[in-house]
């Protein structure tokens, strides 16, 4: 899927692995923590996504309305969410989102995914950690 990022718990695998060996079920807490981090990343994207002028754009805000965070998913011990353009978005919206993010021939990039991620990754890590602390995982 174009124009999506995956947010995971890399960097705290050792803590999670140690808790797992102690018999603590961390899946629910890990999912909640990754979702909290993903919400921060989504906020960054929503702040930065370009919204067309209603006077010139027949669908102002359509790209913004398609941005979402998925529910947490697991692949083995790997817990993650995807944040970006919905998989249900039309192909036209996906192409438009790519054009905005990366630019095209006569249009410079207006990064909202990379910029949103970069601006909010510290807040996302904090939200992830705070969620794990709240659940007593760390």
DRENMIRO-487674 format. One record per residue: x, y negated, z of N, C-alpha, C in turn. Coordinates in steps of 0.001 Angstrom, whole numbers, plus 500000, padded with zeros to 6 digits. Atoms other than C-alpha are relative to their C-alpha. Example, Ala and Ser with C-alpha at 12.3 -4.5 7.8 and 13.67 -1.06 7.14 Angstrom:
<<500890 501190 500000> <512300 504500 507800> <500900 498800 500000>>
<<499180 501190 499940> <513670 501060 507140> <499230 498910 500730>>
***
This chain:
<<500852 501188 500000> <500000 500000 500000> <500885 498767 500000>>
<<499215 501222 500012> <501465 496651 499090> <499601 499084 501145>>
<<500283 501065 499035> <501698 493840 501591> <499527 500511 501351>>
<<500300 499505 498661> <501647 495786 504835> <501326 500218 500701>>
<<498840 499627 499207> <504129 496268 507628> <499545 501020 501022>>
<<500290 499022 498964> <504313 499069 510124> <500694 499539 501270>>
<<499428 500406 498722> <504874 498231 513770> <500019 501218 500904>>
<<499873 498801 499191> <506180 500967 516018> <500725 499699 501295>>
<<499372 500152 498690> <507860 501553 519363> <501491 500292 499962>>
<<498568 499744 500082> <511428 501950 518104> <500730 499121 501000>>
<<499242 500743 498997> <513892 500904 520732> <499649 500427 501411>>
<<500341 499512 498660> <512070 502474 523654> <499719 501503 499980>>
<<500236 498564 500129> <512054 506086 522450> <500546 500780 501198>>
<<499394 499278 498879> <514375 507177 525270> <499105 499973 501232>>
<<500897 500119 498839> <511990 505875 527938> <498800 500914 499815>>
<<501172 499176 500283> <509025 507578 526308> <500364 501480 500076>>
<<499563 498599 499970> <510979 510821 525856> <500210 500476 501435>>
<<499791 499634 498597> <512002 510811 529529> <498674 500198 500720>>
<<501310 499844 499375> <508403 510302 530626> <499318 501277 499529>>
<<500610 498784 500537> <507293 513125 528353> <500574 501241 500668>>
<<499385 498833 499354> <509793 515520 529922> <499545 500136 501444>>
<<500519 499935 498630> <508341 514632 533332> <498552 500464 500039>>
<<501377 499530 500053> <504958 515829 532155> <498963 498892 499957>>
<<500923 501124 500066> <503434 512371 531822> <499455 499907 498568>>
<<500613 500150 501319> <500962 512022 528923> <500060 498533 499607>>
<<499778 501389 500374> <502103 508868 527199> <499281 499594 498721>>
<<500596 500304 501303> <500130 509092 523957> <499005 498852 500054>>
<<501018 501046 499903> <497227 506925 525100> <500638 498646 500301>>
<<499320 501252 499669> <499506 504291 526635> <500832 499496 498834>>
<<499201 500392 501167> <501790 504315 523600> <499109 499396 498927>>
<<500921 500524 501012> <498811 503798 521285> <499506 498610 500387>>
<<500480 501306 499537> <497504 500931 523402> <501102 498946 499875>>
<<498878 500936 500060> <500958 499321 523538> <500301 499586 498557>>
<<499724 500309 501401> <501543 499562 519784> <498881 499131 499421>>
<<501110 500834 500459> <498079 498119 519145> <500160 498564 500490>>
<<499784 501351 499460> <498876 495164 521425> <501086 499271 499216>>
<<498951 500602 500813> <502092 494530 519514> <499517 499680 498603>>
<<500552 500220 501331> <500282 494890 516201> <499065 498802 499943>>
<<500891 501165 499944> <497699 492316 517285> <500793 498698 499934>>
<<499142 501201 500063> <500498 489791 517807> <500501 499768 498578>>
<<499521 500121 501381> <501905 490501 514346> <498868 499511 499087>>
<<501151 500434 500783> <498425 490129 512832> <499724 498515 500215>>
<<500184 501428 499720> <498051 486761 514563> <500985 499149 499206>>
<<498998 500732 500770> <501295 485622 512925> <499660 499934 498529>>
<<500395 499990 501416> <500060 486661 509507> <498806 499081 499758>>
<<501193 500836 500164> <496703 484956 510002> <500334 498510 500057>>
<<499569 501396 499908> <498461 481715 510943> <500657 499554 498694>>
<<499186 500362 501156> <500672 481800 507840> <499378 500277 498637>>
<<500572 499647 501301> <498398 483190 505122> <499444 498755 499309>>
<<500542 501156 500709> <497613 480617 502433> <498500 500162 499755>>
<<501440 500027 500250> <493949 479681 502116> <499755 498944 498935>>
<<500233 500914 501119> <492818 478112 498861> <499062 498864 500347>>
<<500868 501168 499890> <491102 474779 498530> <498638 500347 499397>>
<<501331 499661 500536> <487326 475329 498155> <499647 499259 498711>>
<<500297 500759 501216> <487263 472658 495446> <500642 500631 498757>>
<<499277 499432 501133> <489704 474624 493275> <499989 501525 499969>>
<<499922 498546 499889> <489530 478230 494490> <498590 500571 500148>>
<<501352 499448 499896> <486367 480268 493850> <499813 500919 501206>>
<<500089 499083 498859> <487192 482566 496802> <500952 499570 501125>>
<<499057 500448 498960> <488914 480489 499516> <499914 500880 501240>>
<<499960 499205 498770> <490014 482563 502495> <499803 501486 499804>>
<<500244 498573 500249> <489410 485928 500821> <501188 500847 500450>>
<<498812 499253 499577> <493000 487090 501398> <500057 500081 501520>>
<<499959 500039 498538> <492838 486017 505039> <498992 500985 500605>>
<<501040 499101 499476> <489615 487989 505565> <500370 501472 499853>>
<<499635 498598 500189> <491281 491193 504332> <501141 500453 500908>>
<<498902 499604 499110> <494156 491100 506830> <499441 500726 501216>>
<<500477 499202 498873> <493774 493728 509544> <501143 500781 500640>>
<<499123 499053 499318> <495499 495994 512041> <499252 501323 500055>>
<<500644 498693 499931> <494780 499695 511769> <499954 500482 501447>>
<<499969 499322 498707> <493957 501845 514740> <501335 500736 500097>>
<<498723 499280 499855> <497082 503502 516195> <499926 501404 499395>>
<<499870 498675 500599> <498232 506628 514375> <501219 500679 500596>>
<<498856 499231 499517> <500588 509387 515401> <500488 500924 498900>>
<<499352 499035 500873> <503036 511400 513369> <501034 500701 500870>>
<<499150 499353 498999> <504535 513883 515810> <500010 499141 501249>>
<<499872 500886 498844> <505850 511729 518656> <500104 498537 499595>>
<<499846 501347 500544> <505903 508633 516451> <498632 499322 499969>>
<<501265 500733 499924> <503112 506139 517250> <500176 498667 499287>>
<<499854 501225 500784> <502458 503228 514905> <498635 499446 499603>>
<<501147 500637 500636> <499945 500769 513460> <500513 499346 498722>>
<<499679 500744 501204> <499872 499149 510040> <499256 498680 500071>>
<<500583 501330 499956> <499234 495443 509749> <500179 499362 498629>>
<<499914 500651 501301> <498427 493620 506521> <498685 500077 499261>>
<<501197 499960 500831> <495996 493745 503631> <499313 501352 500176>>
<<500797 498791 499804> <493237 496267 504235> <500095 500922 498792>>
<<500032 499017 501095> <493287 499446 502187> <498679 499920 499239>>
<<501307 500155 500649> <489649 498620 501386> <499945 498753 499104>>
<<499980 501217 500821> <490644 495344 499692> <500042 500371 498519>>
<<499995 499745 501448> <490126 495123 495965> <501424 499886 499447>>
<<498692 500080 500659> <493051 495513 493587> <500366 498544 499703>>
<<499734 501413 500277> <492683 491830 492680> <500541 499280 501236>>
<<499530 500628 498762> <493110 490769 496301> <501408 500487 500332>>
<<498668 499465 499739> <496119 493081 496700> <501043 499344 499096>>
<<499071 500674 500928> <497751 491593 493591> <500213 498548 500407>>
<<499909 501393 499558> <496981 488081 494805> <500877 499905 501260>>
<<499189 499987 498780> <498467 488937 498209> <501479 500179 499696>>
<<498605 499818 500413> <501663 490187 496553> <500549 498734 499356>>
<<499554 501226 500677> <501851 487068 494389> <500272 498894 501017>>
<<499791 501013 498969> <501507 484857 497460> <501255 500323 500814>>
<<498862 499600 499153> <504053 486826 499490> <501338 499864 499273>>
<<498722 499927 500714> <506726 487206 496817> <500155 498954 498901>>
<<499938 500985 501067> <505885 484471 494321> <499897 500660 498636>>
<<499993 499525 501374> <505695 484802 490564> <500551 498896 499128>>
<<499286 500828 500966> <506933 483052 487465> <500024 498498 500317>>
<<500049 501448 499778> <505762 479486 488177> <499452 499650 501384>>
<<500573 500195 498661> <504742 479875 491789> <500979 500540 501049>>
<<499049 499511 498995> <507221 480044 494676> <499286 500843 501066>>
<<500611 499177 498953> <506631 482577 497471> <499424 499154 501128>>
<<500585 500573 498788> <504353 481621 500346> <499868 501157 500985>>
<<499953 498808 499161> <505416 484352 502722> <499097 499851 501219>>
<<500854 499955 498816> <502764 485164 505283> <500211 501309 500763>>
<<499743 498723 499324> <503645 488802 506037> <501360 499959 500679>>
<<498653 500030 499413> <507404 488484 506536> <500129 498870 501013>>
<<499908 501148 499094> <507099 485038 508103> <499200 500253 501277>>
<<500820 499683 498832> <504267 486138 510400> <500666 501022 500900>>
<<499290 498981 499217> <506261 489185 511467> <501184 499384 500732>>
<<498819 500612 499392> <509432 487197 512081> <499631 499059 501149>>
<<500389 500968 498972> <507618 484503 514068> <499388 500658 501234>>
<<500722 499375 498888> <505711 486955 516260> <500644 501272 500544>>
<<499453 498729 499540> <508066 489909 516745> <500407 499970 501467>>
<<499668 500078 498568> <509272 488670 520153> <498729 500123 500845>>
<<501277 499899 499282> <505657 488215 521291> <499450 501418 499912>>
<<500469 498624 500163> <504846 491673 519904> <500749 500940 500940>>
<<499220 499166 499067> <507683 493280 521868> <499555 499765 501440>>
<<500461 500324 498644> <506515 491470 524999> <498634 500639 500264>>
<<501329 499402 499834> <502911 492606 524473> <500100 501516 500149>>
<<499781 498560 499909> <504099 496172 523914> <500520 500383 501384>>
<<499405 499713 498680> <506240 496133 527056> <498999 499736 501121>>
<<500980 500333 498953> <503545 494407 529155> <498928 501082 500100>>
<<501021 498959 500001> <501031 497066 528113> <500532 501257 500675>>
<<499412 498815 499365> <503393 499877 529131> <500201 499792 501498>>
<<499841 500295 498567> <504137 498170 532450> <498641 500084 500695>>
<<501342 499971 499435> <500418 497711 533101> <499508 501430 500222>>
<<500407 498600 499877> <499882 501436 532529> <500931 500809 500895>>
<<499073 499310 499113> <502784 502278 534850> <500969 500903 499294>>
<<499089 499151 500770> <504873 503800 532091> <501449 499562 500157>>
<<498635 500492 499772> <507893 501579 532732> <499964 498995 501155>>
***
